[in-house]
């Protein structure tokens, strides 16, 4: 298969205020990686190696992986795992799955088991406590799966306790408005991959066109709108009701490639309000 030319990546540093954050977690550093699509075509190994080295140089307290490790066939997870095992952090690595990890029969269990055997806390509608009882990590099933159901997992956490939520698809933030979500980490959008100066990401522009009289023009790509509904949450930090959402641009790249939208390593620093 033809490998896309490795793109330079950026480290996006963001500080997020968390209500009721335990004092001992003030300044906690979380690195997020997303959307690897490590299938021999969409993420070059030299780029992956450079990303792993950069993450370790940041010395995070926790690493969060937000899905799409593969594209369709789950087998490449076994080639990706040795790289993920090189990630270094004080409290380990937590992970959720994306829609591509759940596409093939048996793919979900294959990937969950591979991650867990590698020492990564892979969550599917589960809660983990790598940072202690004062900041649980909620890992949700993929939004497009039939098992996306935050009710039970959220009910397991007292309302007064802040929580970090991992959910691959940012559209899930709309469904999570009625729950306390101090910070949701998502991916899925790839940042739109192509960002036009003065206009923004092409998929967001496509969505705007679809809602206008331009919708009948042949260049309005309907497929972009199927990928995610909220292209207004394409990349970066957003306020969604009382909740906060961060969307990572991912590492993998689909053809025709990226323009003004490099792969991303996110460094989140938590502070109390």
DOGUMAR-89701 format. One line per field, with one value per residue: residue in three letters; x, y, z of N, C-alpha, C in turn. Coordinates in nm, 2 decimals. Example, Ala and Ser with C-alpha at 12.3 -4.5 7.8 and 13.67 -1.06 7.14 Angstrom:
% DOGUMAR-89701
residuo [ALA SER];
neast [1.32 1.28];
nnorth [-0.57 -0.22];
nup [0.78 0.71];
caeast [1.23 1.37];
canorth [-0.45 -0.11];
caup [0.78 0.71];
ceast [1.32 1.29];
cnorth [-0.33 0.00];
cup [0.78 0.79];
END
This chain:
% DOGUMAR-89701
residuo [UNK UNK UNK UNK UNK UNK UNK UNK UNK UNK UNK UNK UNK UNK UNK UNK UNK UNK UNK UNK UNK UNK UNK UNK UNK UNK UNK UNK UNK UNK UNK UNK UNK UNK UNK UNK UNK UNK UNK UNK UNK UNK UNK UNK UNK UNK UNK UNK UNK UNK UNK UNK UNK UNK UNK UNK UNK UNK UNK UNK UNK UNK UNK UNK UNK UNK UNK UNK UNK UNK UNK UNK UNK UNK UNK UNK UNK UNK UNK UNK UNK UNK UNK UNK UNK UNK UNK UNK UNK UNK UNK UNK UNK UNK UNK UNK UNK UNK UNK UNK UNK UNK UNK UNK UNK UNK UNK UNK UNK UNK UNK UNK UNK UNK UNK UNK UNK UNK UNK UNK UNK UNK UNK UNK UNK UNK UNK UNK UNK UNK UNK UNK UNK UNK UNK UNK UNK UNK UNK UNK UNK UNK UNK UNK UNK UNK UNK UNK UNK UNK UNK UNK UNK UNK UNK UNK UNK UNK UNK UNK UNK UNK UNK UNK UNK UNK UNK UNK UNK UNK UNK UNK UNK UNK UNK UNK UNK UNK UNK UNK UNK UNK UNK UNK UNK UNK UNK UNK UNK UNK UNK UNK UNK UNK UNK UNK UNK UNK UNK UNK UNK UNK UNK UNK UNK UNK UNK UNK UNK UNK UNK UNK UNK UNK UNK UNK UNK UNK UNK UNK UNK UNK UNK UNK UNK UNK UNK UNK UNK UNK UNK UNK UNK UNK UNK UNK UNK UNK UNK UNK UNK UNK UNK UNK UNK UNK UNK UNK UNK UNK UNK UNK UNK UNK UNK UNK UNK UNK UNK UNK UNK UNK UNK UNK UNK UNK UNK UNK UNK UNK UNK UNK UNK];
neast [0.08 0.03 0.21 0.10 0.27 0.47 0.35 0.44 0.39 0.20 0.23 -0.03 -0.10 -0.30 -0.48 -0.70 -0.97 -1.10 -1.38 -1.39 -1.16 -0.92 -0.67 -0.42 -0.41 -0.38 -0.23 -0.19 -0.09 -0.20 -0.17 -0.31 -0.38 -0.50 -0.69 -0.52 -0.52 -0.36 -0.26 -0.08 -0.10 -0.21 -0.08 0.25 0.53 0.77 0.66 0.49 0.68 0.82 0.62 0.58 0.82 0.81 0.59 0.69 0.89 0.75 0.68 0.42 0.15 -0.05 -0.16 -0.40 -0.59 -0.79 -0.92 -0.98 -0.76 -0.71 -0.82 -1.01 -0.96 -0.88 -0.63 -0.38 -0.35 -0.18 0.07 0.08 0.07 0.34 0.45 0.27 0.32 0.56 0.50 0.53 0.44 0.33 0.10 0.02 -0.17 -0.48 -0.77 -1.01 -1.23 -1.28 -1.51 -1.41 -1.27 -1.46 -1.58 -1.55 -1.65 -1.59 -1.38 -1.38 -1.35 -1.10 -0.93 -0.97 -0.88 -0.61 -0.51 -0.54 -0.39 -0.14 -0.11 -0.26 -0.53 -0.82 -1.13 -1.48 -1.77 -1.70 -1.55 -1.24 -0.97 -0.71 -0.59 -0.67 -0.94 -1.05 -1.07 -1.22 -1.19 -1.39 -1.47 -1.63 -1.85 -1.83 -1.99 -2.14 -2.20 -2.43 -2.42 -2.36 -2.42 -2.44 -2.57 -2.57 -2.29 -2.23 -2.39 -2.26 -2.08 -2.05 -2.23 -2.10 -1.83 -1.57 -1.51 -1.33 -1.40 -1.37 -1.45 -1.49 -1.62 -1.70 -1.97 -2.11 -2.10 -2.33 -2.53 -2.44 -2.49 -2.67 -2.54 -2.28 -1.98 -1.67 -1.45 -1.44 -1.27 -1.21 -1.19 -1.19 -1.27 -1.05 -0.97 -1.08 -0.90 -0.84 -0.79 -0.90 -0.76 -0.90 -1.15 -1.19 -1.22 -1.28 -1.49 -1.67 -1.74 -1.87 -2.09 -2.22 -2.28 -2.46 -2.68 -2.77 -2.88 -2.69 -2.67 -2.73 -2.53 -2.27 -2.02 -2.06 -1.99 -2.16 -2.09 -1.90 -2.07 -2.19 -1.99 -1.96 -2.19 -2.17 -1.98 -1.90 -1.76 -1.49 -1.21 -1.01 -1.08 -1.40 -1.70 -1.97 -2.28 -2.28 -2.06 -1.72 -1.54 -1.28 -1.14 -0.93 -0.70 -0.60 -0.38 -0.36 -0.41 -0.63 -0.65 -0.72 -0.50 -0.35 -0.40 -0.28 -0.35 -0.22 -0.12 -0.18 -0.06 -0.19 -0.15 -0.28 -0.33 -0.44 -0.62 -0.75 -1.06];
nnorth [-0.12 0.23 0.47 0.76 1.08 1.15 1.38 1.69 1.72 1.89 2.01 2.08 2.28 2.32 2.47 2.37 2.45 2.29 2.23 2.17 2.02 1.80 1.91 1.80 1.72 1.95 2.11 1.87 1.68 1.58 1.38 1.36 1.13 1.04 0.87 0.69 0.51 0.30 0.13 0.07 0.25 0.50 0.62 0.69 0.51 0.65 0.90 0.82 0.72 0.95 1.09 0.93 0.97 1.24 1.26 1.12 1.29 1.50 1.42 1.33 1.30 1.13 0.94 0.96 0.78 0.81 0.64 0.47 0.30 0.13 0.08 -0.08 -0.37 -0.54 -0.65 -0.50 -0.38 -0.53 -0.47 -0.21 -0.20 -0.25 0.00 0.17 0.06 0.18 0.43 0.66 0.75 0.89 0.78 0.59 0.46 0.53 0.43 0.45 0.31 0.37 0.43 0.29 0.09 -0.08 -0.19 -0.44 -0.79 -0.92 -0.74 -0.54 -0.68 -0.80 -0.58 -0.45 -0.65 -0.67 -0.42 -0.42 -0.64 -0.53 -0.36 -0.13 0.06 -0.01 0.10 0.04 0.17 0.20 0.28 0.41 0.46 0.59 0.83 0.85 0.86 1.11 1.21 1.05 0.85 0.82 0.59 0.57 0.36 0.35 0.61 0.56 0.29 0.03 0.02 0.25 0.41 0.62 0.63 0.44 0.42 0.68 0.72 0.58 0.75 0.99 1.30 1.52 1.48 1.55 1.46 1.30 1.24 1.01 0.99 0.89 1.01 1.34 1.43 1.30 1.47 1.63 1.46 1.42 1.65 1.65 1.54 1.56 1.66 1.73 1.75 1.65 1.43 1.40 1.27 1.18 1.37 1.44 1.70 1.81 1.79 1.94 2.28 2.58 2.90 3.17 3.06 2.82 2.47 2.24 2.04 2.17 2.39 2.26 2.16 2.40 2.49 2.29 2.35 2.57 2.75 2.66 2.39 2.21 2.20 2.01 1.99 1.99 1.79 1.53 1.32 1.41 1.53 1.31 1.20 1.34 1.53 1.77 1.98 2.22 2.17 2.10 2.11 2.16 2.34 2.35 2.49 2.32 2.36 2.33 2.18 2.08 2.04 1.88 1.85 1.65 1.66 1.42 1.16 0.99 1.00 1.05 1.01 1.31 1.39 1.62 1.98 2.27 2.16 2.00 1.67 1.59 1.62 1.64 1.84 1.86 2.06 2.05 2.27 2.40 2.56];
nup [0.00 -0.06 0.13 0.29 0.27 0.55 0.79 0.95 1.31 1.56 1.90 2.10 2.36 2.63 2.90 3.14 3.35 3.64 3.83 4.18 4.17 4.31 4.54 4.52 4.26 4.11 3.84 3.71 3.43 3.13 2.84 2.53 2.26 1.94 1.69 1.52 1.30 1.21 0.97 0.78 0.58 0.64 0.85 0.89 1.00 1.09 1.17 1.38 1.56 1.62 1.74 1.97 2.10 2.16 2.33 2.55 2.62 2.72 2.97 3.10 3.34 3.29 3.01 2.75 2.53 2.25 2.06 1.73 1.64 1.44 1.10 0.93 0.94 1.23 1.28 1.25 1.51 1.66 1.56 1.63 1.91 2.03 2.00 2.15 2.40 2.46 2.56 2.82 3.14 3.45 3.58 3.40 3.11 2.97 2.77 2.51 2.26 1.90 1.62 1.40 1.52 1.59 1.37 1.23 1.27 1.58 1.61 1.81 2.06 2.01 1.99 2.24 2.41 2.33 2.40 2.68 2.76 2.71 2.92 2.92 3.03 2.90 2.82 2.81 2.84 3.12 3.44 3.55 3.79 3.77 3.85 4.11 4.36 4.35 4.09 3.87 3.57 3.30 3.05 2.76 2.55 2.19 2.02 1.79 1.83 1.93 2.20 2.33 2.62 2.86 3.10 3.32 3.39 3.45 3.67 3.87 3.98 4.23 4.23 4.32 4.26 4.04 3.69 3.43 3.09 2.84 2.50 2.19 1.96 1.90 1.88 2.08 2.29 2.29 2.37 2.63 2.77 2.98 3.19 3.44 3.31 3.34 3.18 2.85 2.63 2.30 1.95 1.62 1.42 1.27 1.26 1.03 0.83 0.58 0.58 0.49 0.43 0.59 0.56 0.70 0.82 0.56 0.58 0.76 0.61 0.40 0.54 0.61 0.35 0.28 0.42 0.30 0.00 -0.18 -0.16 -0.37 -0.54 -0.72 -0.59 -0.32 -0.06 0.06 0.22 0.41 0.60 0.71 0.87 1.10 1.30 1.44 1.32 1.41 1.63 1.57 1.62 1.90 2.21 2.36 2.50 2.61 2.69 3.03 3.03 2.93 2.63 2.45 2.13 1.95 1.67 1.57 1.45 1.22 0.86 0.60 0.24 0.05 0.20 0.44 0.49 0.62 0.86 1.07 1.21 1.56 1.89 2.21 2.50 2.80 3.08 3.40 3.62 3.93 3.99];
caeast [0.00 0.11 0.21 0.10 0.39 0.45 0.33 0.49 0.28 0.22 0.19 -0.12 -0.10 -0.43 -0.51 -0.85 -1.02 -1.19 -1.44 -1.37 -1.04 -0.84 -0.55 -0.30 -0.41 -0.36 -0.12 -0.18 -0.06 -0.26 -0.14 -0.41 -0.35 -0.62 -0.71 -0.40 -0.54 -0.22 -0.30 0.02 -0.13 -0.26 0.01 0.38 0.60 0.86 0.58 0.45 0.80 0.85 0.51 0.60 0.94 0.76 0.50 0.77 0.97 0.66 0.67 0.29 0.10 -0.15 -0.18 -0.53 -0.60 -0.93 -0.98 -0.95 -0.63 -0.70 -0.92 -1.11 -0.90 -0.82 -0.49 -0.27 -0.34 -0.07 0.19 0.08 0.09 0.47 0.47 0.19 0.39 0.67 0.45 0.57 0.36 0.33 -0.01 -0.02 -0.24 -0.62 -0.81 -1.14 -1.23 -1.35 -1.60 -1.33 -1.23 -1.58 -1.64 -1.55 -1.69 -1.48 -1.27 -1.38 -1.28 -0.96 -0.85 -0.98 -0.79 -0.47 -0.47 -0.54 -0.27 -0.03 -0.11 -0.34 -0.67 -0.91 -1.26 -1.60 -1.87 -1.64 -1.48 -1.11 -0.92 -0.56 -0.55 -0.73 -1.08 -1.10 -1.10 -1.24 -1.19 -1.50 -1.45 -1.76 -1.86 -1.83 -2.12 -2.22 -2.23 -2.56 -2.39 -2.33 -2.52 -2.37 -2.65 -2.52 -2.15 -2.23 -2.46 -2.17 -2.00 -2.13 -2.24 -2.00 -1.70 -1.54 -1.47 -1.27 -1.47 -1.32 -1.55 -1.42 -1.70 -1.75 -2.11 -2.16 -2.11 -2.47 -2.60 -2.39 -2.52 -2.75 -2.45 -2.16 -1.86 -1.58 -1.37 -1.45 -1.16 -1.26 -1.11 -1.28 -1.29 -0.92 -0.96 -1.13 -0.79 -0.81 -0.84 -0.88 -0.74 -1.02 -1.28 -1.19 -1.22 -1.37 -1.62 -1.76 -1.79 -1.96 -2.21 -2.28 -2.34 -2.57 -2.79 -2.80 -2.92 -2.58 -2.66 -2.75 -2.41 -2.21 -1.90 -2.09 -1.97 -2.26 -2.02 -1.84 -2.16 -2.22 -1.89 -1.99 -2.29 -2.12 -1.85 -1.86 -1.67 -1.40 -1.08 -0.98 -1.16 -1.53 -1.79 -2.10 -2.36 -2.20 -1.94 -1.61 -1.50 -1.16 -1.13 -0.79 -0.70 -0.56 -0.25 -0.37 -0.45 -0.69 -0.63 -0.60 -0.40 -0.38 -0.35 -0.30 -0.42 -0.12 -0.15 -0.18 -0.04 -0.25 -0.11 -0.38 -0.29 -0.56 -0.61 -0.87 -1.13];
canorth [0.00 0.36 0.55 0.91 1.14 1.19 1.53 1.73 1.73 2.00 1.99 2.18 2.29 2.38 2.47 2.35 2.46 2.18 2.26 2.06 1.94 1.78 2.00 1.72 1.71 2.08 2.10 1.74 1.69 1.47 1.39 1.29 1.09 0.99 0.84 0.64 0.44 0.24 0.02 0.06 0.35 0.63 0.67 0.64 0.47 0.75 0.99 0.76 0.71 1.09 1.13 0.86 1.03 1.37 1.24 1.09 1.41 1.59 1.36 1.35 1.22 1.03 0.94 0.92 0.74 0.82 0.55 0.45 0.25 0.07 0.14 -0.18 -0.49 -0.52 -0.71 -0.40 -0.34 -0.60 -0.40 -0.08 -0.22 -0.23 0.15 0.22 0.02 0.27 0.56 0.67 0.85 0.86 0.69 0.49 0.50 0.49 0.43 0.40 0.27 0.45 0.36 0.20 -0.03 -0.16 -0.22 -0.58 -0.89 -0.96 -0.64 -0.47 -0.76 -0.82 -0.46 -0.43 -0.75 -0.64 -0.30 -0.46 -0.72 -0.44 -0.28 -0.01 0.05 0.01 0.11 0.04 0.20 0.17 0.39 0.38 0.56 0.61 0.96 0.85 0.87 1.25 1.24 0.93 0.86 0.75 0.56 0.53 0.29 0.44 0.68 0.49 0.15 0.01 0.01 0.38 0.44 0.68 0.64 0.36 0.45 0.81 0.70 0.52 0.85 1.09 1.42 1.62 1.44 1.58 1.34 1.31 1.15 0.98 0.95 0.91 1.10 1.46 1.44 1.25 1.58 1.68 1.36 1.42 1.77 1.64 1.48 1.64 1.62 1.84 1.76 1.53 1.42 1.33 1.28 1.15 1.47 1.47 1.84 1.84 1.76 2.05 2.40 2.69 3.03 3.26 2.99 2.72 2.34 2.21 1.98 2.27 2.47 2.18 2.16 2.53 2.49 2.20 2.42 2.69 2.72 2.60 2.24 2.13 2.20 1.88 1.98 1.98 1.65 1.49 1.22 1.48 1.55 1.19 1.16 1.40 1.63 1.90 2.03 2.34 2.12 2.03 2.10 2.25 2.34 2.41 2.49 2.26 2.38 2.34 2.09 2.12 1.94 1.91 1.76 1.63 1.64 1.29 1.13 0.93 1.09 0.99 1.09 1.35 1.44 1.74 2.11 2.36 2.09 1.89 1.58 1.66 1.57 1.74 1.84 1.93 2.09 2.08 2.36 2.42 2.69];
caup [0.00 -0.07 0.25 0.27 0.32 0.69 0.81 1.09 1.40 1.66 2.03 2.14 2.50 2.68 3.04 3.17 3.49 3.68 3.96 4.28 4.15 4.44 4.54 4.48 4.11 4.05 3.76 3.65 3.29 3.05 2.70 2.45 2.13 1.88 1.54 1.46 1.17 1.18 0.88 0.67 0.47 0.69 0.95 0.87 1.13 1.14 1.24 1.50 1.65 1.66 1.84 2.10 2.17 2.20 2.45 2.67 2.66 2.79 3.11 3.14 3.45 3.23 2.87 2.72 2.39 2.22 1.96 1.59 1.63 1.31 1.00 0.92 0.99 1.36 1.29 1.28 1.65 1.71 1.52 1.70 2.05 2.08 2.01 2.26 2.52 2.49 2.62 2.96 3.22 3.60 3.62 3.30 2.99 2.96 2.63 2.46 2.12 1.81 1.54 1.31 1.60 1.61 1.24 1.19 1.37 1.67 1.62 1.94 2.16 1.97 2.02 2.38 2.48 2.30 2.48 2.82 2.78 2.70 3.04 2.90 3.08 2.79 2.88 2.73 2.95 3.25 3.51 3.61 3.88 3.77 3.92 4.24 4.37 4.33 3.95 3.79 3.42 3.24 2.92 2.70 2.43 2.08 2.00 1.69 1.86 2.00 2.35 2.39 2.72 2.97 3.23 3.43 3.43 3.52 3.80 3.96 4.04 4.30 4.15 4.36 4.22 3.90 3.61 3.29 3.01 2.71 2.41 2.06 1.87 1.98 1.88 2.20 2.39 2.29 2.45 2.76 2.83 3.11 3.29 3.47 3.24 3.36 3.05 2.76 2.53 2.18 1.83 1.52 1.31 1.21 1.24 0.90 0.74 0.49 0.64 0.39 0.49 0.59 0.55 0.80 0.77 0.44 0.61 0.82 0.50 0.34 0.62 0.59 0.22 0.27 0.49 0.22 -0.14 -0.25 -0.14 -0.49 -0.63 -0.71 -0.51 -0.18 -0.03 0.16 0.31 0.52 0.70 0.78 0.96 1.23 1.28 1.49 1.26 1.49 1.73 1.48 1.67 2.01 2.33 2.35 2.61 2.56 2.81 3.15 3.02 2.85 2.53 2.37 2.02 1.90 1.53 1.54 1.39 1.09 0.76 0.48 0.12 -0.02 0.29 0.53 0.45 0.73 0.97 1.11 1.32 1.69 2.03 2.30 2.64 2.89 3.22 3.48 3.73 4.00 3.98];
ceast [0.09 0.09 0.19 0.23 0.37 0.44 0.39 0.37 0.30 0.17 0.10 -0.14 -0.22 -0.44 -0.66 -0.88 -1.12 -1.24 -1.42 -1.25 -0.96 -0.71 -0.43 -0.29 -0.39 -0.23 -0.10 -0.18 -0.11 -0.23 -0.25 -0.36 -0.48 -0.60 -0.58 -0.42 -0.41 -0.25 -0.20 0.00 -0.15 -0.17 0.15 0.45 0.69 0.78 0.54 0.56 0.83 0.75 0.54 0.72 0.89 0.68 0.59 0.86 0.88 0.64 0.52 0.26 0.02 -0.15 -0.32 -0.54 -0.75 -0.98 -0.93 -0.80 -0.60 -0.81 -1.04 -1.07 -0.84 -0.68 -0.38 -0.25 -0.21 0.07 0.20 0.11 0.23 0.51 0.40 0.26 0.51 0.63 0.48 0.49 0.36 0.22 -0.06 -0.10 -0.38 -0.67 -0.95 -1.13 -1.31 -1.44 -1.53 -1.29 -1.34 -1.65 -1.65 -1.59 -1.57 -1.37 -1.27 -1.31 -1.14 -0.88 -0.85 -0.88 -0.64 -0.42 -0.45 -0.42 -0.14 -0.02 -0.18 -0.48 -0.77 -1.05 -1.37 -1.72 -1.82 -1.58 -1.35 -1.07 -0.77 -0.51 -0.61 -0.87 -1.14 -1.12 -1.11 -1.23 -1.30 -1.47 -1.58 -1.75 -1.87 -1.97 -2.20 -2.25 -2.37 -2.54 -2.36 -2.45 -2.45 -2.44 -2.59 -2.38 -2.15 -2.29 -2.37 -2.08 -2.08 -2.12 -2.14 -1.86 -1.68 -1.50 -1.42 -1.34 -1.40 -1.43 -1.51 -1.49 -1.74 -1.90 -2.18 -2.18 -2.25 -2.55 -2.56 -2.42 -2.59 -2.67 -2.34 -2.04 -1.77 -1.49 -1.39 -1.34 -1.21 -1.17 -1.21 -1.28 -1.16 -0.90 -1.02 -1.03 -0.75 -0.87 -0.80 -0.86 -0.86 -1.15 -1.30 -1.19 -1.32 -1.50 -1.72 -1.82 -1.89 -2.10 -2.29 -2.35 -2.46 -2.70 -2.83 -2.85 -2.82 -2.58 -2.67 -2.63 -2.33 -2.09 -1.93 -2.09 -2.06 -2.19 -1.96 -1.94 -2.21 -2.12 -1.91 -2.09 -2.24 -1.98 -1.81 -1.78 -1.56 -1.26 -1.06 -1.08 -1.29 -1.61 -1.92 -2.19 -2.27 -2.07 -1.84 -1.57 -1.37 -1.16 -0.99 -0.80 -0.65 -0.43 -0.26 -0.43 -0.51 -0.65 -0.75 -0.49 -0.45 -0.33 -0.39 -0.37 -0.33 -0.17 -0.12 -0.14 -0.10 -0.19 -0.21 -0.33 -0.42 -0.53 -0.75 -0.94 -1.12];
cnorth [0.12 0.43 0.69 0.97 1.19 1.34 1.56 1.74 1.85 1.95 2.11 2.18 2.37 2.37 2.47 2.36 2.36 2.22 2.14 1.97 1.92 1.86 1.93 1.70 1.84 2.07 1.97 1.76 1.56 1.49 1.30 1.26 1.03 0.96 0.80 0.59 0.38 0.11 0.00 0.17 0.49 0.69 0.61 0.62 0.58 0.86 0.94 0.75 0.85 1.13 1.06 0.93 1.17 1.36 1.21 1.21 1.51 1.54 1.38 1.26 1.11 1.05 0.89 0.90 0.74 0.76 0.56 0.41 0.19 0.13 0.04 -0.31 -0.47 -0.57 -0.61 -0.36 -0.41 -0.54 -0.26 -0.09 -0.20 -0.08 0.21 0.18 0.11 0.40 0.55 0.78 0.80 0.76 0.60 0.55 0.44 0.50 0.40 0.37 0.37 0.37 0.26 0.08 -0.13 -0.20 -0.37 -0.67 -0.93 -0.85 -0.57 -0.55 -0.78 -0.70 -0.43 -0.52 -0.71 -0.52 -0.34 -0.55 -0.64 -0.35 -0.15 -0.04 0.08 0.00 0.11 0.05 0.16 0.29 0.33 0.49 0.57 0.73 0.96 0.87 1.01 1.29 1.11 0.95 0.76 0.72 0.50 0.44 0.39 0.49 0.61 0.34 0.15 0.01 0.14 0.41 0.49 0.67 0.57 0.39 0.59 0.81 0.65 0.62 0.95 1.22 1.52 1.59 1.47 1.46 1.38 1.21 1.13 0.92 0.99 1.02 1.22 1.49 1.40 1.36 1.64 1.59 1.37 1.56 1.76 1.57 1.58 1.58 1.74 1.86 1.63 1.54 1.34 1.35 1.28 1.24 1.48 1.62 1.89 1.81 1.87 2.18 2.51 2.82 3.12 3.19 2.88 2.58 2.31 2.14 2.07 2.36 2.39 2.17 2.29 2.54 2.40 2.26 2.55 2.65 2.66 2.45 2.16 2.12 2.07 1.87 1.98 1.83 1.61 1.39 1.29 1.50 1.43 1.15 1.22 1.51 1.77 1.93 2.16 2.30 2.04 2.01 2.20 2.24 2.41 2.40 2.43 2.26 2.41 2.26 2.14 2.00 1.98 1.80 1.77 1.61 1.51 1.28 1.08 1.03 1.01 1.08 1.19 1.41 1.56 1.87 2.21 2.29 1.97 1.80 1.64 1.57 1.68 1.73 1.93 1.94 2.13 2.17 2.37 2.55 2.77];
cup [0.00 0.07 0.21 0.33 0.46 0.71 0.94 1.18 1.49 1.80 2.07 2.29 2.55 2.83 3.06 3.32 3.52 3.82 4.05 4.25 4.28 4.43 4.49 4.33 4.04 3.97 3.69 3.50 3.22 2.91 2.63 2.31 2.07 1.74 1.48 1.32 1.12 1.10 0.77 0.56 0.53 0.80 0.93 1.00 1.18 1.22 1.37 1.60 1.70 1.76 1.98 2.18 2.23 2.33 2.57 2.71 2.74 2.94 3.16 3.27 3.40 3.08 2.84 2.57 2.35 2.09 1.81 1.58 1.50 1.22 0.98 0.98 1.12 1.37 1.31 1.42 1.71 1.67 1.59 1.84 2.10 2.09 2.13 2.40 2.56 2.55 2.77 3.03 3.36 3.64 3.51 3.18 3.00 2.81 2.62 2.31 2.03 1.72 1.45 1.39 1.62 1.48 1.21 1.30 1.45 1.69 1.75 2.04 2.13 2.02 2.17 2.45 2.45 2.38 2.62 2.85 2.77 2.82 3.03 2.95 2.97 2.84 2.78 2.83 3.08 3.31 3.56 3.70 3.88 3.84 4.06 4.24 4.34 4.19 3.87 3.64 3.37 3.09 2.86 2.58 2.31 2.06 1.90 1.72 1.93 2.15 2.41 2.49 2.85 3.11 3.34 3.48 3.50 3.66 3.91 4.03 4.11 4.23 4.19 4.32 4.07 3.83 3.48 3.21 2.87 2.62 2.27 1.97 1.95 1.97 2.01 2.31 2.40 2.38 2.60 2.83 2.97 3.22 3.33 3.40 3.25 3.24 2.98 2.66 2.42 2.06 1.71 1.40 1.22 1.18 1.11 0.79 0.65 0.55 0.54 0.46 0.48 0.59 0.65 0.74 0.66 0.49 0.68 0.71 0.43 0.41 0.61 0.46 0.21 0.33 0.41 0.08 -0.23 -0.24 -0.26 -0.58 -0.61 -0.62 -0.36 -0.14 0.09 0.26 0.43 0.64 0.78 0.88 1.10 1.21 1.33 1.44 1.33 1.61 1.66 1.54 1.78 2.12 2.31 2.48 2.55 2.68 2.93 3.14 2.93 2.76 2.46 2.26 1.96 1.75 1.48 1.47 1.25 0.99 0.64 0.36 0.11 0.07 0.38 0.47 0.56 0.85 1.01 1.21 1.46 1.81 2.12 2.44 2.72 3.03 3.30 3.60 3.80 3.97 4.10];
END
